[in-house]
Structures are given as C-alpha cells and as structure tokens.
C-alpha cells in the first residue's frame, strides 16, 4: 500500500517544480493523510503543510474510506465514492477530483 502512495506522489508533482511544491503522506493508526507542502509566502525557507485528503481503513471489513476537510479543518466522509478494498481506487478519485474539494 505504501508503494501506491509513493508512486502517486511521485507522479502527481513534476520533478521540475518540487522545489516549489511537494506531496507527501503520513500514517497514523488506521489512517493515512495526504498533504501538500509549499514554501511559506513570507518566509520561503520554511515549508508549510496543507492536508489534501485522508484515507481510513476499517480493520473489520478491510475497506478504505475517503475523507475530505472542511474550511475549519474537520474531516468528513467524502460521499461521492463508496469505501473500497483497494486504496488505488480512492487515489484515482482524489486525482480526478470531480467536485473540486481536494485540489480546488
């Protein structure tokens, strides 16, 4: 599963702009948060992080569920796609972003 996330991050951000924007992920328990990193506007030597999406694994069903953040930073289940056994399906949904909630 981690290789799918690494491949997604590698593919999503072209090598030529990685000094301006990066994509990463962080595991915490049964969840993985996908985040974007950019240099701060007023202090470019300091990088800031902004969460893009979260994936939560239900250990009982082995299904992943996609979450999005609201403007207050709270996570909500993304209702446009059902939980899936393959994280790659949810990564595709984030990539396509049909509602504009992940990438604006």
Helices and strands as residue ranges (DSSP letters): H 2-12, G 15-17, E 21-28, E 31-39, E 47-58, E 63-69, E 75-77, H 87-96
